[in-house]
Amino acid sequence: MQNILKIVLLILGVALIGYGLYTVVFPHISLEDGASKIPAKTDNTQSFAMICLGILTLVCGIAFKKR
């Protein structure tokens, strides 16, 4: 059971970090009206929270190895 939980935590951590980095690098919020395209100001708070949560999940997954 511990091995399965460790693998799930590691995969989930990598996925959260990947999603957080993707939303920071490729923001997809913009307003397009005919010929003009207006990029919106983006707040990266949720992206940074996803990255931090992913790092925390990875640390928890690695900690299962030492137990």
N, CA, C and O atoms as a Maestro MAE file, in Angstrom:
{
 s_m_m2io_version
 :::
 2.0.0
}

f_m_ct {
 s_m_title
 :::
 protein
 m_atom[268] {
  # First column is atom index #
  i_m_mmod_type
  r_m_x_coord
  r_m_y_coord
  r_m_z_coord
  i_m_residue_number
  s_m_chain_name
  s_m_pdb_residue_name
  s_m_pdb_atom_name
  i_m_atomic_number
  :::
  1 25 0.816 -1.197 0.000 1 A "MET " " N  " 7
  2 3 0.000 0.000 0.000 1 A "MET " " CA " 6
  3 2 0.858 1.259 0.000 1 A "MET " " C  " 6
  4 15 0.527 2.238 -0.669 1 A "MET " " O  " 8
  5 25 1.964 1.237 0.750 2 A "GLN " " N  " 7
  6 3 2.821 2.413 0.806 2 A "GLN " " CA " 6
  7 2 3.477 2.680 -0.536 2 A "GLN " " C  " 6
  8 15 3.671 3.837 -0.908 2 A "GLN " " O  " 8
  9 25 3.815 1.648 -1.254 3 A "ASN " " N  " 7
  10 3 4.459 1.818 -2.551 3 A "ASN " " CA " 6
  11 2 3.507 2.469 -3.552 3 A "ASN " " C  " 6
  12 15 3.921 3.318 -4.342 3 A "ASN " " O  " 8
  13 25 2.241 2.077 -3.522 4 A "ILE " " N  " 7
  14 3 1.250 2.662 -4.430 4 A "ILE " " CA " 6
  15 2 1.035 4.136 -4.094 4 A "ILE " " C  " 6
  16 15 0.957 4.971 -4.995 4 A "ILE " " O  " 8
  17 25 0.938 4.458 -2.807 5 A "LEU " " N  " 7
  18 3 0.749 5.841 -2.384 5 A "LEU " " CA " 6
  19 2 1.945 6.698 -2.764 5 A "LEU " " C  " 6
  20 15 1.783 7.850 -3.168 5 A "LEU " " O  " 8
  21 25 3.128 6.152 -2.640 6 A "LYS " " N  " 7
  22 3 4.340 6.877 -3.020 6 A "LYS " " CA " 6
  23 2 4.330 7.203 -4.515 6 A "LYS " " C  " 6
  24 15 4.636 8.330 -4.906 6 A "LYS " " O  " 8
  25 25 3.985 6.236 -5.337 7 A "ILE " " N  " 7
  26 3 3.957 6.435 -6.784 7 A "ILE " " CA " 6
  27 2 2.897 7.463 -7.165 7 A "ILE " " C  " 6
  28 15 3.138 8.318 -8.018 7 A "ILE " " O  " 8
  29 25 1.717 7.384 -6.532 8 A "VAL " " N  " 7
  30 3 0.646 8.344 -6.819 8 A "VAL " " CA " 6
  31 2 1.075 9.753 -6.429 8 A "VAL " " C  " 6
  32 15 0.825 10.699 -7.177 8 A "VAL " " O  " 8
  33 25 1.717 9.913 -5.271 9 A "LEU " " N  " 7
  34 3 2.177 11.235 -4.840 9 A "LEU " " CA " 6
  35 2 3.232 11.800 -5.784 9 A "LEU " " C  " 6
  36 15 3.209 12.991 -6.092 9 A "LEU " " O  " 8
  37 25 4.141 10.972 -6.238 10 A "LEU " " N  " 7
  38 3 5.178 11.443 -7.159 10 A "LEU " " CA " 6
  39 2 4.580 11.867 -8.504 10 A "LEU " " C  " 6
  40 15 4.954 12.905 -9.050 10 A "LEU " " O  " 8
  41 25 3.664 11.076 -9.030 11 A "ILE " " N  " 7
  42 3 3.033 11.420 -10.314 11 A "ILE " " CA " 6
  43 2 2.192 12.679 -10.173 11 A "ILE " " C  " 6
  44 15 2.227 13.548 -11.045 11 A "ILE " " O  " 8
  45 25 1.437 12.788 -9.086 12 A "LEU " " N  " 7
  46 3 0.611 13.962 -8.852 12 A "LEU " " CA " 6
  47 2 1.470 15.215 -8.677 12 A "LEU " " C  " 6
  48 15 1.107 16.287 -9.160 12 A "LEU " " O  " 8
  49 25 2.603 15.085 -7.990 13 A "GLY " " N  " 7
  50 3 3.501 16.223 -7.815 13 A "GLY " " CA " 6
  51 2 4.071 16.712 -9.131 13 A "GLY " " C  " 6
  52 15 4.125 17.917 -9.374 13 A "GLY " " O  " 8
  53 25 4.494 15.801 -9.973 14 A "VAL " " N  " 7
  54 3 5.039 16.181 -11.282 14 A "VAL " " CA " 6
  55 2 3.951 16.816 -12.145 14 A "VAL " " C  " 6
  56 15 4.210 17.783 -12.862 14 A "VAL " " O  " 8
  57 25 2.732 16.273 -12.079 15 A "ALA " " N  " 7
  58 3 1.633 16.835 -12.867 15 A "ALA " " CA " 6
  59 2 1.277 18.248 -12.395 15 A "ALA " " C  " 6
  60 15 1.031 19.125 -13.224 15 A "ALA " " O  " 8
  61 25 1.246 18.479 -11.100 16 A "LEU " " N  " 7
  62 3 0.931 19.808 -10.577 16 A "LEU " " CA " 6
  63 2 2.005 20.828 -10.942 16 A "LEU " " C  " 6
  64 15 1.688 21.962 -11.300 16 A "LEU " " O  " 8
  65 25 3.253 20.435 -10.855 17 A "ILE " " N  " 7
  66 3 4.339 21.341 -11.239 17 A "ILE " " CA " 6
  67 2 4.263 21.645 -12.733 17 A "ILE " " C  " 6
  68 15 4.435 22.792 -13.143 17 A "ILE " " O  " 8
  69 25 4.011 20.634 -13.536 18 A "GLY " " N  " 7
  70 3 3.885 20.843 -14.980 18 A "GLY " " CA " 6
  71 2 2.735 21.756 -15.338 18 A "GLY " " C  " 6
  72 15 2.875 22.626 -16.198 18 A "GLY " " O  " 8
  73 25 1.598 21.568 -14.690 19 A "TYR " " N  " 7
  74 3 0.438 22.416 -14.965 19 A "TYR " " CA " 6
  75 2 0.701 23.858 -14.519 19 A "TYR " " C  " 6
  76 15 0.332 24.803 -15.216 19 A "TYR " " O  " 8
  77 25 1.331 24.020 -13.371 20 A "GLY " " N  " 7
  78 3 1.648 25.358 -12.892 20 A "GLY " " CA " 6
  79 2 2.611 26.084 -13.814 20 A "GLY " " C  " 6
  80 15 2.419 27.263 -14.109 20 A "GLY " " O  " 8
  81 25 3.639 25.394 -14.270 21 A "LEU " " N  " 7
  82 3 4.592 26.005 -15.198 21 A "LEU " " CA " 6
  83 2 3.938 26.316 -16.541 21 A "LEU " " C  " 6
  84 15 4.246 27.333 -17.162 21 A "LEU " " O  " 8
  85 25 3.043 25.450 -16.988 22 A "TYR " " N  " 7
  86 3 2.349 25.688 -18.254 22 A "TYR " " CA " 6
  87 2 1.497 26.950 -18.184 22 A "TYR " " C  " 6
  88 15 1.488 27.743 -19.126 22 A "TYR " " O  " 8
  89 25 0.785 27.142 -17.086 23 A "THR " " N  " 7
  90 3 -0.066 28.320 -16.971 23 A "THR " " CA " 6
  91 2 0.735 29.598 -16.776 23 A "THR " " C  " 6
  92 15 0.246 30.681 -17.099 23 A "THR " " O  " 8
  93 25 1.957 29.500 -16.253 24 A "VAL " " N  " 7
  94 3 2.805 30.691 -16.137 24 A "VAL " " CA " 6
  95 2 3.374 31.066 -17.502 24 A "VAL " " C  " 6
  96 15 3.400 32.243 -17.861 24 A "VAL " " O  " 8
  97 25 3.824 30.085 -18.254 25 A "VAL " " N  " 7
  98 3 4.487 30.345 -19.532 25 A "VAL " " CA " 6
  99 2 3.483 30.703 -20.626 25 A "VAL " " C  " 6
  100 15 3.743 31.602 -21.426 25 A "VAL " " O  " 8
  101 25 2.352 30.021 -20.675 26 A "PHE " " N  " 7
  102 3 1.367 30.235 -21.735 26 A "PHE " " CA " 6
  103 2 0.042 30.735 -21.156 26 A "PHE " " C  " 6
  104 15 -0.915 29.965 -21.073 26 A "PHE " " O  " 8
  105 25 -0.032 32.001 -20.757 27 A "PRO " " N  " 7
  106 3 -1.326 32.495 -20.283 27 A "PRO " " CA " 6
  107 2 -2.288 32.610 -21.459 27 A "PRO " " C  " 6
  108 15 -1.912 33.115 -22.517 27 A "PRO " " O  " 8
  109 25 -3.496 32.157 -21.292 28 A "HIS " " N  " 7
  110 3 -4.434 32.139 -22.399 28 A "HIS " " CA " 6
  111 2 -5.648 33.016 -22.123 28 A "HIS " " C  " 6
  112 15 -6.766 32.668 -22.504 28 A "HIS " " O  " 8
  113 25 -5.438 34.132 -21.474 29 A "ILE " " N  " 7
  114 3 -6.516 35.090 -21.238 29 A "ILE " " CA " 6
  115 2 -6.251 36.312 -22.105 29 A "ILE " " C  " 6
  116 15 -5.257 37.010 -21.904 29 A "ILE " " O  " 8
  117 25 -7.113 36.571 -23.047 30 A "SER " " N  " 7
  118 3 -6.972 37.743 -23.905 30 A "SER " " CA " 6
  119 2 -8.332 38.108 -24.472 30 A "SER " " C  " 6
  120 15 -9.268 37.309 -24.456 30 A "SER " " O  " 8
  121 25 -8.417 39.318 -24.966 31 A "LEU " " N  " 7
  122 3 -9.644 39.811 -25.563 31 A "LEU " " CA " 6
  123 2 -9.368 40.106 -27.024 31 A "LEU " " C  " 6
  124 15 -8.468 40.881 -27.350 31 A "LEU " " O  " 8
  125 25 -10.133 39.494 -27.895 32 A "GLU " " N  " 7
  126 3 -9.916 39.692 -29.322 32 A "GLU " " CA " 6
  127 2 -11.189 40.269 -29.936 32 A "GLU " " C  " 6
  128 15 -12.268 39.685 -29.837 32 A "GLU " " O  " 8
  129 25 -11.035 41.429 -30.574 33 A "ASP " " N  " 7
  130 3 -12.176 42.102 -31.179 33 A "ASP " " CA " 6
  131 2 -11.812 42.477 -32.608 33 A "ASP " " C  " 6
  132 15 -11.220 43.528 -32.851 33 A "ASP " " O  " 8
  133 25 -12.161 41.628 -33.535 34 A "GLY " " N  " 7
  134 3 -11.850 41.903 -34.933 34 A "GLY " " CA " 6
  135 2 -10.354 41.861 -35.182 34 A "GLY " " C  " 6
  136 15 -9.718 40.817 -35.034 34 A "GLY " " O  " 8
  137 25 -9.790 43.016 -35.564 35 A "ALA " " N  " 7
  138 3 -8.370 43.078 -35.911 35 A "ALA " " CA " 6
  139 2 -7.488 43.345 -34.704 35 A "ALA " " C  " 6
  140 15 -6.288 43.075 -34.757 35 A "ALA " " O  " 8
  141 25 -8.047 43.867 -33.616 36 A "SER " " N  " 7
  142 3 -7.211 44.189 -32.448 36 A "SER " " CA " 6
  143 2 -7.275 43.073 -31.418 36 A "SER " " C  " 6
  144 15 -8.324 42.469 -31.194 36 A "SER " " O  " 8
  145 25 -6.152 42.819 -30.808 37 A "LYS " " N  " 7
  146 3 -6.055 41.794 -29.784 37 A "LYS " " CA " 6
  147 2 -5.473 42.438 -28.533 37 A "LYS " " C  " 6
  148 15 -4.380 43.003 -28.576 37 A "LYS " " O  " 8
  149 25 -6.188 42.358 -27.434 38 A "ILE " " N  " 7
  150 3 -5.772 42.997 -26.193 38 A "ILE " " CA " 6
  151 2 -5.426 41.913 -25.180 38 A "ILE " " C  " 6
  152 15 -6.313 41.187 -24.730 38 A "ILE " " O  " 8
  153 25 -4.153 41.791 -24.815 39 A "PRO " " N  " 7
  154 3 -3.808 40.819 -23.769 39 A "PRO " " CA " 6
  155 2 -4.222 41.347 -22.401 39 A "PRO " " C  " 6
  156 15 -4.048 42.530 -22.110 39 A "PRO " " O  " 8
  157 25 -4.757 40.490 -21.579 40 A "ALA " " N  " 7
  158 3 -5.200 40.885 -20.248 40 A "ALA " " CA " 6
  159 2 -4.061 40.754 -19.248 40 A "ALA " " C  " 6
  160 15 -3.142 39.956 -19.433 40 A "ALA " " O  " 8
  161 25 -4.136 41.537 -18.203 41 A "LYS " " N  " 7
  162 3 -3.169 41.382 -17.119 41 A "LYS " " CA " 6
  163 2 -3.480 40.064 -16.419 41 A "LYS " " C  " 6
  164 15 -4.633 39.774 -16.100 41 A "LYS " " O  " 8
  165 25 -2.456 39.287 -16.189 42 A "THR " " N  " 7
  166 3 -2.672 37.983 -15.566 42 A "THR " " CA " 6
  167 2 -2.133 37.994 -14.149 42 A "THR " " C  " 6
  168 15 -1.102 38.605 -13.867 42 A "THR " " O  " 8
  169 25 -2.824 37.327 -13.284 43 A "ASP " " N  " 7
  170 3 -2.398 37.152 -11.913 43 A "ASP " " CA " 6
  171 2 -1.920 35.710 -11.770 43 A "ASP " " C  " 6
  172 15 -2.710 34.775 -11.902 43 A "ASP " " O  " 8
  173 25 -0.650 35.531 -11.505 44 A "ASN " " N  " 7
  174 3 -0.062 34.197 -11.478 44 A "ASN " " CA " 6
  175 2 -0.118 33.549 -10.101 44 A "ASN " " C  " 6
  176 15 0.616 32.596 -9.840 44 A "ASN " " O  " 8
  177 25 -0.963 34.042 -9.229 45 A "THR " " N  " 7
  178 3 -1.031 33.500 -7.880 45 A "THR " " CA " 6
  179 2 -1.430 32.028 -7.881 45 A "THR " " C  " 6
  180 15 -0.839 31.223 -7.162 45 A "THR " " O  " 8
  181 25 -2.421 31.678 -8.677 46 A "GLN " " N  " 7
  182 3 -2.865 30.289 -8.717 46 A "GLN " " CA " 6
  183 2 -1.789 29.390 -9.325 46 A "GLN " " C  " 6
  184 15 -1.627 28.245 -8.903 46 A "GLN " " O  " 8
  185 25 -1.059 29.899 -10.309 47 A "SER " " N  " 7
  186 3 0.002 29.106 -10.925 47 A "SER " " CA " 6
  187 2 1.117 28.822 -9.923 47 A "SER " " C  " 6
  188 15 1.616 27.700 -9.843 47 A "SER " " O  " 8
  189 25 1.505 29.844 -9.160 48 A "PHE " " N  " 7
  190 3 2.554 29.647 -8.164 48 A "PHE " " CA " 6
  191 2 2.088 28.730 -7.039 48 A "PHE " " C  " 6
  192 15 2.886 27.975 -6.485 48 A "PHE " " O  " 8
  193 25 0.805 28.788 -6.700 49 A "ALA " " N  " 7
  194 3 0.259 27.890 -5.687 49 A "ALA " " CA " 6
  195 2 0.298 26.442 -6.179 49 A "ALA " " C  " 6
  196 15 0.593 25.534 -5.402 49 A "ALA " " O  " 8
  197 25 0.004 26.221 -7.456 50 A "MET " " N  " 7
  198 3 0.077 24.868 -8.017 50 A "MET " " CA " 6
  199 2 1.509 24.336 -7.993 50 A "MET " " C  " 6
  200 15 1.733 23.162 -7.695 50 A "MET " " O  " 8
  201 25 2.473 25.193 -8.306 51 A "ILE " " N  " 7
  202 3 3.871 24.767 -8.295 51 A "ILE " " CA " 6
  203 2 4.301 24.413 -6.872 51 A "ILE " " C  " 6
  204 15 4.959 23.395 -6.658 51 A "ILE " " O  " 8
  205 25 3.929 25.253 -5.892 52 A "CYS " " N  " 7
  206 3 4.284 24.977 -4.500 52 A "CYS " " CA " 6
  207 2 3.616 23.710 -3.989 52 A "CYS " " C  " 6
  208 15 4.236 22.926 -3.269 52 A "CYS " " O  " 8
  209 25 2.360 23.505 -4.356 53 A "LEU " " N  " 7
  210 3 1.655 22.290 -3.953 53 A "LEU " " CA " 6
  211 2 2.295 21.056 -4.593 53 A "LEU " " C  " 6
  212 15 2.382 20.001 -3.964 53 A "LEU " " O  " 8
  213 25 2.735 21.191 -5.829 54 A "GLY " " N  " 7
  214 3 3.424 20.082 -6.488 54 A "GLY " " CA " 6
  215 2 4.743 19.742 -5.823 54 A "GLY " " C  " 6
  216 15 5.083 18.569 -5.668 54 A "GLY " " O  " 8
  217 25 5.489 20.771 -5.428 55 A "ILE " " N  " 7
  218 3 6.760 20.537 -4.731 55 A "ILE " " CA " 6
  219 2 6.506 19.862 -3.389 55 A "ILE " " C  " 6
  220 15 7.223 18.937 -3.009 55 A "ILE " " O  " 8
  221 25 5.479 20.327 -2.670 56 A "LEU " " N  " 7
  222 3 5.136 19.716 -1.392 56 A "LEU " " CA " 6
  223 2 4.725 18.255 -1.568 56 A "LEU " " C  " 6
  224 15 5.082 17.409 -0.748 56 A "LEU " " O  " 8
  225 25 3.986 17.958 -2.618 57 A "THR " " N  " 7
  226 3 3.573 16.588 -2.895 57 A "THR " " CA " 6
  227 2 4.766 15.706 -3.243 57 A "THR " " C  " 6
  228 15 4.834 14.550 -2.825 57 A "THR " " O  " 8
  229 25 5.713 16.259 -4.014 58 A "LEU " " N  " 7
  230 3 6.929 15.495 -4.323 58 A "LEU " " CA " 6
  231 2 7.733 15.190 -3.067 58 A "LEU " " C  " 6
  232 15 8.246 14.082 -2.910 58 A "LEU " " O  " 8
  233 25 7.844 16.159 -2.180 59 A "VAL " " N  " 7
  234 3 8.589 15.947 -0.932 59 A "VAL " " CA " 6
  235 2 7.910 14.861 -0.091 59 A "VAL " " C  " 6
  236 15 8.584 14.019 0.501 59 A "VAL " " O  " 8
  237 25 6.593 14.884 -0.042 60 A "CYS " " N  " 7
  238 3 5.871 13.841 0.698 60 A "CYS " " CA " 6
  239 2 6.077 12.466 0.063 60 A "CYS " " C  " 6
  240 15 6.219 11.468 0.770 60 A "CYS " " O  " 8
  241 25 6.092 12.415 -1.262 61 A "GLY " " N  " 7
  242 3 6.322 11.144 -1.937 61 A "GLY " " CA " 6
  243 2 7.725 10.600 -1.708 61 A "GLY " " C  " 6
  244 15 7.921 9.392 -1.579 61 A "GLY " " O  " 8
  245 25 8.688 11.498 -1.659 62 A "ILE " " N  " 7
  246 3 10.076 11.076 -1.397 62 A "ILE " " CA " 6
  247 2 10.225 10.650 0.068 62 A "ILE " " C  " 6
  248 15 11.004 9.747 0.374 62 A "ILE " " O  " 8
  249 25 9.488 11.291 0.968 63 A "ALA " " N  " 7
  250 3 9.583 10.965 2.399 63 A "ALA " " CA " 6
  251 2 9.090 9.551 2.685 63 A "ALA " " C  " 6
  252 15 9.531 8.937 3.657 63 A "ALA " " O  " 8
  253 25 8.187 9.019 1.864 64 A "PHE " " N  " 7
  254 3 7.724 7.655 2.067 64 A "PHE " " CA " 6
  255 2 8.848 6.640 1.863 64 A "PHE " " C  " 6
  256 15 8.792 5.544 2.420 64 A "PHE " " O  " 8
  257 25 9.844 6.979 1.091 65 A "LYS " " N  " 7
  258 3 10.961 6.066 0.868 65 A "LYS " " CA " 6
  259 2 11.797 5.897 2.122 65 A "LYS " " C  " 6
  260 15 12.331 4.815 2.370 65 A "LYS " " O  " 8
  261 25 11.917 6.944 2.910 66 A "LYS " " N  " 7
  262 3 12.771 6.892 4.085 66 A "LYS " " CA " 6
  263 2 12.119 6.215 5.269 66 A "LYS " " C  " 6
  264 15 12.805 5.866 6.230 66 A "LYS " " O  " 8
  265 25 10.818 6.022 5.228 67 A "ARG " " N  " 7
  266 3 10.112 5.393 6.327 67 A "ARG " " CA " 6
  267 2 10.196 3.910 6.335 67 A "ARG " " C  " 6
  268 15 9.635 3.265 7.221 67 A "ARG " " O  " 8
  :::
 }
 m_bond[267] {
  # First column is bond index #
  i_m_from
  i_m_to
  i_m_order
  :::
  1 1 2 1
  2 2 3 1
  3 3 4 2
  4 3 5 1
  5 5 6 1
  6 6 7 1
  7 7 8 2
  8 7 9 1
  9 9 10 1
  10 10 11 1
  11 11 12 2
  12 11 13 1
  13 13 14 1
  14 14 15 1
  15 15 16 2
  16 15 17 1
  17 17 18 1
  18 18 19 1
  19 19 20 2
  20 19 21 1
  21 21 22 1
  22 22 23 1
  23 23 24 2
  24 23 25 1
  25 25 26 1
  26 26 27 1
  27 27 28 2
  28 27 29 1
  29 29 30 1
  30 30 31 1
  31 31 32 2
  32 31 33 1
  33 33 34 1
  34 34 35 1
  35 35 36 2
  36 35 37 1
  37 37 38 1
  38 38 39 1
  39 39 40 2
  40 39 41 1
  41 41 42 1
  42 42 43 1
  43 43 44 2
  44 43 45 1
  45 45 46 1
  46 46 47 1
  47 47 48 2
  48 47 49 1
  49 49 50 1
  50 50 51 1
  51 51 52 2
  52 51 53 1
  53 53 54 1
  54 54 55 1
  55 55 56 2
  56 55 57 1
  57 57 58 1
  58 58 59 1
  59 59 60 2
  60 59 61 1
  61 61 62 1
  62 62 63 1
  63 63 64 2
  64 63 65 1
  65 65 66 1
  66 66 67 1
  67 67 68 2
  68 67 69 1
  69 69 70 1
  70 70 71 1
  71 71 72 2
  72 71 73 1
  73 73 74 1
  74 74 75 1
  75 75 76 2
  76 75 77 1
  77 77 78 1
  78 78 79 1
  79 79 80 2
  80 79 81 1
  81 81 82 1
  82 82 83 1
  83 83 84 2
  84 83 85 1
  85 85 86 1
  86 86 87 1
  87 87 88 2
  88 87 89 1
  89 89 90 1
  90 90 91 1
  91 91 92 2
  92 91 93 1
  93 93 94 1
  94 94 95 1
  95 95 96 2
  96 95 97 1
  97 97 98 1
  98 98 99 1
  99 99 100 2
  100 99 101 1
  101 101 102 1
  102 102 103 1
  103 103 104 2
  104 103 105 1
  105 105 106 1
  106 106 107 1
  107 107 108 2
  108 107 109 1
  109 109 110 1
  110 110 111 1
  111 111 112 2
  112 111 113 1
  113 113 114 1
  114 114 115 1
  115 115 116 2
  116 115 117 1
  117 117 118 1
  118 118 119 1
  119 119 120 2
  120 119 121 1
  121 121 122 1
  122 122 123 1
  123 123 124 2
  124 123 125 1
  125 125 126 1
  126 126 127 1
  127 127 128 2
  128 127 129 1
  129 129 130 1
  130 130 131 1
  131 131 132 2
  132 131 133 1
  133 133 134 1
  134 134 135 1
  135 135 136 2
  136 135 137 1
  137 137 138 1
  138 138 139 1
  139 139 140 2
  140 139 141 1
  141 141 142 1
  142 142 143 1
  143 143 144 2
  144 143 145 1
  145 145 146 1
  146 146 147 1
  147 147 148 2
  148 147 149 1
  149 149 150 1
  150 150 151 1
  151 151 152 2
  152 151 153 1
  153 153 154 1
  154 154 155 1
  155 155 156 2
  156 155 157 1
  157 157 158 1
  158 158 159 1
  159 159 160 2
  160 159 161 1
  161 161 162 1
  162 162 163 1
  163 163 164 2
  164 163 165 1
  165 165 166 1
  166 166 167 1
  167 167 168 2
  168 167 169 1
  169 169 170 1
  170 170 171 1
  171 171 172 2
  172 171 173 1
  173 173 174 1
  174 174 175 1
  175 175 176 2
  176 175 177 1
  177 177 178 1
  178 178 179 1
  179 179 180 2
  180 179 181 1
  181 181 182 1
  182 182 183 1
  183 183 184 2
  184 183 185 1
  185 185 186 1
  186 186 187 1
  187 187 188 2
  188 187 189 1
  189 189 190 1
  190 190 191 1
  191 191 192 2
  192 191 193 1
  193 193 194 1
  194 194 195 1
  195 195 196 2
  196 195 197 1
  197 197 198 1
  198 198 199 1
  199 199 200 2
  200 199 201 1
  201 201 202 1
  202 202 203 1
  203 203 204 2
  204 203 205 1
  205 205 206 1
  206 206 207 1
  207 207 208 2
  208 207 209 1
  209 209 210 1
  210 210 211 1
  211 211 212 2
  212 211 213 1
  213 213 214 1
  214 214 215 1
  215 215 216 2
  216 215 217 1
  217 217 218 1
  218 218 219 1
  219 219 220 2
  220 219 221 1
  221 221 222 1
  222 222 223 1
  223 223 224 2
  224 223 225 1
  225 225 226 1
  226 226 227 1
  227 227 228 2
  228 227 229 1
  229 229 230 1
  230 230 231 1
  231 231 232 2
  232 231 233 1
  233 233 234 1
  234 234 235 1
  235 235 236 2
  236 235 237 1
  237 237 238 1
  238 238 239 1
  239 239 240 2
  240 239 241 1
  241 241 242 1
  242 242 243 1
  243 243 244 2
  244 243 245 1
  245 245 246 1
  246 246 247 1
  247 247 248 2
  248 247 249 1
  249 249 250 1
  250 250 251 1
  251 251 252 2
  252 251 253 1
  253 253 254 1
  254 254 255 1
  255 255 256 2
  256 255 257 1
  257 257 258 1
  258 258 259 1
  259 259 260 2
  260 259 261 1
  261 261 262 1
  262 262 263 1
  263 263 264 2
  264 263 265 1
  265 265 266 1
  266 266 267 1
  267 267 268 2
  :::
 }
}
